[in-house]
């Protein structure tokens, strides 16, 4: 069995890597087709998977529309040579189009309610879309829900083991408090009309956090000189171990916020964009989603100043781990048994609880 996986973002590699390793061990063949960007290429090379580049992606709605035919054609040429039985992606319109043209099943995952453009371009050509049960957007007729988050695909305790040596590499002593701040680039389609931290907010945030802990900043864009001393210089593979040992995560990125929560780290998500998994984490008492910078500062003071916060957070976090299934095990079963697995889920959604 041959599976082509289209990758548009570094996170997508994490979503599918454990599933791929399990199925490769069972004799499946995988080809990862990767959008070329530095962090993605660095990460895919570290996995040892068979991969090819489909070139740089397009940014902005107009450029993406213009590039669809070009990228579709590139992917088609790659797929025609590889001859996949299935296409797998995180809501990739290119994989959807080529799979439809080649009359092959396209299994897509998606947890981003606001990615309307990708939905319109992908879902009409996709056989099944699998989304976390916290998904709060309109469900399409070919969409099924599973009780987990995408980030559990690689951070579930069955797969992720933190590497404590990362602390030495960033100069943190054992037991020393530190926090991670994350700035995003704001160039995704779903970022349009949204906002996070202003420049002044960022400066004040660093000054506030320095009172309680060491500060490290991760950024999708080049950092201004004032933030350079705090830049987190690590290999992308080390980020999750650093988040695991951090005392706090504050950031504009929703994926990293979800990762921090799953890893048991108190989290403040500073972005007006609302997402199903962010809302669920907030309801569970695992994440702060402030609506103003003053509320952000209040959340920081509560995390570091309220002696009851951390015990309550830990209890809520343990409940999250108990409630969610292992999505990688679910994904392996779904692919191995497709299309029978699709019918099973339609008839008995609770079947997925076997993968807790």
C-alpha positions in Angstrom: 0.0 0.0 0.0 1.4 3.4 -1.0 0.4 6.7 0.7 1.3 10.2 -0.5 1.2 12.8 2.3 1.1 16.5 1.3 2.8 18.8 3.8 2.2 22.6 3.8 3.4 23.5 7.4 6.0 22.0 9.8 3.2 21.0 12.2 1.8 18.6 9.5 4.9 16.5 9.7 4.3 16.0 13.4 0.7 15.1 12.8 1.5 12.2 10.5 5.0 11.1 11.5 4.1 8.5 14.1 1.3 7.0 11.9 3.8 6.8 9.0 6.4 5.0 11.2 3.9 2.4 12.4 2.6 1.7 8.9 6.0 1.7 7.3 7.0 -1.0 9.8 3.9 -3.0 8.5 5.1 -2.7 4.9 3.4 0.5 3.7 5.3 2.9 1.5 5.1 6.7 2.2 6.1 9.7 0.2 6.0 13.1 1.8 5.5 16.0 -0.6 6.7 19.2 1.2 6.1 22.9 0.7 9.6 24.3 0.7 10.4 26.6 3.7 13.5 26.4 6.0 11.9 25.0 9.1 9.8 22.4 7.2 12.8 21.1 5.2 14.9 20.9 8.3 12.3 18.9 10.1 11.4 16.5 7.3 15.1 15.7 6.8 15.4 14.8 10.5 12.7 12.2 10.2 14.4 10.1 7.6 11.2 9.8 5.5 11.2 9.6 1.7 10.3 13.1 0.6 10.3 15.5 -2.3 9.8 19.3 -2.5 7.0 20.9 -4.3 8.6 24.3 -4.2 7.8 27.4 -2.2 4.2 28.1 -1.4 2.2 31.2 -2.1 1.1 33.8 0.5 -2.0 35.9 0.2 -5.3 34.9 -1.2 -4.7 36.3 -4.7 -1.3 34.6 -5.1 -2.7 31.3 -3.7 -5.5 31.4 -6.3 -3.0 32.0 -9.1 -0.7 29.2 -7.8 -3.3 26.5 -7.4 -3.0 25.1 -11.0 0.8 25.3 -10.9 1.1 23.4 -7.6 -1.6 20.9 -8.6 0.4 20.1 -11.7 3.6 19.7 -9.8 1.9 17.3 -7.3 0.2 15.4 -10.1 3.5 14.7 -11.8 5.0 13.5 -8.5 1.9 11.4 -7.8 1.8 9.8 -11.2 5.4 8.6 -10.7 4.8 7.4 -7.1 1.4 5.8 -7.9 -0.3 6.2 -4.4 -3.3 4.2 -3.3 -4.3 6.9 -0.9 -3.7 10.6 -0.4 -3.3 12.0 3.2 -3.1 15.6 4.3 -4.1 18.3 6.7 -6.8 19.9 4.5 -4.6 20.3 1.5 -6.5 21.5 -1.6 -3.7 20.3 -3.8 -3.9 16.8 -2.5 -7.6 16.9 -2.8 -7.6 18.0 -6.4 -5.0 15.5 -7.6 -6.6 12.6 -5.6 -9.9 13.5 -7.2 -8.4 13.6 -10.7 -6.6 10.3 -10.2 -9.7 8.7 -8.7 -7.9 7.9 -5.4 -9.3 8.4 -1.9 -8.2 11.6 0.0 -8.3 11.4 3.8 -8.0 14.8 5.3 -7.7 16.1 8.8 -8.7 19.6 9.9 -9.2 21.6 13.1 -9.2 25.2 11.8 -12.7 26.5 11.6 -11.7 29.8 10.1 -9.7 28.4 7.1 -12.6 29.0 4.8 -10.6 29.3 1.6 -8.9 25.9 2.3 -12.3 24.4 3.1 -13.9 25.5 -0.2 -10.9 24.4 -2.2 -10.4 21.0 -0.5 -13.6 19.5 0.9 -15.7 19.1 -2.3 -12.8 16.9 -3.6 -12.2 15.0 -0.4 -13.6 11.6 0.6 -13.5 12.2 4.4 -12.5 15.0 6.7 -11.6 14.0 10.3 -11.8 16.8 12.9 -11.4 17.0 16.7 -14.7 16.8 18.6 -14.3 20.3 19.9 -14.5 21.6 16.3 -17.1 24.4 16.4 -17.5 25.2 12.7 -20.2 24.1 10.3 -19.8 20.3 9.6 -19.8 19.1 6.0 -21.5 15.9 5.0 -18.2 14.1 4.7 -16.8 15.3 8.0 -16.4 13.0 11.1 -15.3 13.9 14.6 -12.8 12.2 16.9 -12.3 12.9 20.6 -8.8 14.4 20.7 -6.6 17.2 19.4 -4.3 17.1 16.4 -1.3 17.9 18.7 -1.9 14.6 20.6 -0.7 12.8 17.4 2.8 13.6 18.5 2.6 14.7 22.1 0.6 11.9 23.5 2.5 10.1 26.3 2.6 7.0 24.1 5.0 8.8 21.7 6.5 11.9 23.4 9.3 11.7 26.0 10.9 15.0 27.0 14.6 15.4 26.7 16.0 17.2 29.7 19.3 17.9 28.1 17.7 20.7 26.2 17.9 22.8 29.4 21.6 22.6 29.3 21.6 23.7 25.6 19.7 26.9 26.5 21.6 27.6 29.7 18.8 26.9 32.2 19.7 25.3 35.5 17.7 22.4 37.0 14.7 23.9 38.8 15.1 27.4 37.3 11.9 29.0 36.2 11.6 30.1 32.6 8.9 31.0 30.1 8.5 30.8 26.4 7.0 33.7 24.4 5.8 33.0 20.8 5.3 35.7 18.1 3.6 34.7 14.8 4.0 36.1 11.3 0.3 36.9 10.7 0.5 35.9 7.0 -2.1 33.0 7.1 -5.5 33.5 5.5 -7.2 33.0 8.8 -5.1 35.7 10.4 -6.9 38.4 8.3 -8.8 40.7 10.7 -7.2 39.2 13.8 -4.7 40.7 16.2 -2.4 39.8 19.0 0.3 41.7 20.8 1.3 45.2 19.7 5.0 46.2 19.8 4.5 48.1 23.0 2.7 45.0 24.5 5.6 42.8 23.6 8.1 45.1 25.3 5.9 45.3 28.5 5.3 41.6 28.4 9.0 40.8 28.5 9.6 43.3 31.3 6.8 41.8 33.4 7.9 38.2 32.9 11.5 39.0 33.8 10.3 39.7 37.3 9.4 36.0 37.8 11.5 33.9 35.4 14.0 33.7 32.5 12.5 34.7 29.2 12.9 33.1 25.8 11.3 34.3 22.6 10.4 32.1 19.6 9.3 34.1 16.5 8.2 33.3 12.9 9.7 36.6 11.8 13.1 38.2 12.4 13.2 39.7 15.9 13.9 43.4 16.5 17.1 44.3 18.3 15.3 44.9 21.6 14.2 41.2 21.7 17.3 39.6 20.3 18.9 38.9 23.7 15.9 36.6 24.5 15.8 34.7 21.2 15.4 31.0 21.6 18.1 29.4 19.5 17.3 25.7 19.2 16.6 22.9 16.7 12.9 22.7 15.9 12.8 19.2 17.3 13.8 20.6 20.8 10.8 23.0 21.1 8.4 20.5 22.7 10.9 19.4 25.3 11.5 23.1 26.2 7.7 23.7 26.4 7.4 20.7 28.7 9.9 22.1 31.2 8.7 25.7 30.9 6.9 27.4 33.8 4.6 29.3 31.3 3.8 29.8 27.7 2.6 33.1 26.4 2.0 33.5 22.7 0.0 34.4 19.6 0.2 30.9 18.1 -2.7 28.6 18.7 -0.9 25.4 17.8 1.9 26.1 20.2 -0.7 27.1 22.9 -2.4 23.7 22.4 1.0 21.9 22.5 1.9 23.7 25.8 -1.4 22.7 27.3 -1.0 19.0 26.3 2.5 19.1 27.8 1.1 20.3 31.1 2.4 23.9 30.9 0.2 26.9 32.0 -0.7 28.8 28.9 -1.8 32.3 27.9 -3.1 32.6 24.3 -3.0 36.2 23.0 -4.9 36.3 19.7 -8.4 37.3 18.9 -8.8 34.2 16.7 -11.1 31.7 18.4 -10.7 28.0 17.7 -12.6 25.0 19.1 -9.6 23.5 20.9 -8.7 26.9 22.4 -12.2 27.3 23.7 -12.2 23.8 25.1 -8.9 24.3 26.9 -10.2 27.6 28.3 -13.4 25.8 29.6 -11.2 23.1 31.2 -9.2 25.7 33.1 -6.0 24.9 31.2 -5.6 28.1 29.2 -6.2 31.9 29.5 -7.6 33.7 26.5 -7.4 37.4 27.5 -9.3 40.0 25.6 -6.9 42.9 26.6 -3.3 43.3 27.5 -4.3 44.1 31.1 -6.0 40.7 31.3 -2.8 39.1 30.0 -0.9 40.7 32.9 -3.6 39.6 35.4 -3.2 36.0 34.1 0.5 36.1 34.5 0.1 37.3 38.1 -2.4 34.6 38.9 -0.2 31.8 37.5 2.9 33.0 39.4 1.1 34.4 42.5 -1.8 32.2 43.3 -0.6 29.1 45.2 -3.8 27.3 44.3 -3.4 27.7 40.6 -0.8 25.1 39.8 -2.5 22.2 41.8 -5.8 23.0 40.1 -4.2 23.2 36.7 -2.5 19.8 37.2 -5.8 18.2 38.1 -7.5 19.6 35.0 -4.6 18.5 32.9 -4.7 14.9 34.1 -8.4 14.9 33.3 -7.7 16.0 29.8 -5.3 13.1 29.2 -7.8 10.7 30.5 -10.6 12.0 28.3 -8.8 12.1 24.9 -8.0 9.2 22.6 -4.6 8.5 21.0 -5.3 10.0 17.5 -2.3 8.2 16.0 -3.6 4.8 16.9 -7.0 5.9 15.6 -5.4 7.1 12.4 -3.5 3.9 11.8 -6.7 1.9 12.3 -8.7 4.2 10.1 -6.2 4.0 7.2 -5.6 0.2 7.5 -9.3 -0.5 7.4 -10.5 2.2 5.0 -13.3 2.4 3.6 -14.8 -0.1 6.2 -13.5 2.2 9.0 -15.5 5.1 7.6 -18.7 3.1 7.8 -17.8 1.9 11.3 -17.4 5.5 12.5 -20.7 6.5 10.9 -22.6 3.7 12.6 -20.8 3.8 15.9 -18.7 6.9 16.8 -17.9 5.4 20.2 -15.8 2.8 18.5 -12.9 5.3 18.7 -12.8 4.9 22.5 -10.9 1.7 21.9 -7.9 4.0 21.2 -7.7 5.6 24.7 
